[in-house]
């Protein structure tokens, strides 16, 4: 993955989580305890999916930074 893909995945995950959580809060305050079980299940699966995408993107970003740092250190040692 290049840097733009990683940034895009992070932005999509955060925006998706915010949208799902805001919909959940809206449903809780507008409908109360009458929320459909399957709707809650779908929202929870969406939250889990976006969290997994966010964690994967952050790990990929960390791995890329570490690799770039190691290459930079090797270049400094060669000089």
Buried (B, 14 or more C-beta within 10 A) or exposed (E): BEEEEBEEBBEBBBEBBEEBBEEBEEBEEEEEEEBEEEEEEEBEEBBEBBEEBBEBBBEBBEEBEEEEEEEEEEEEEEE
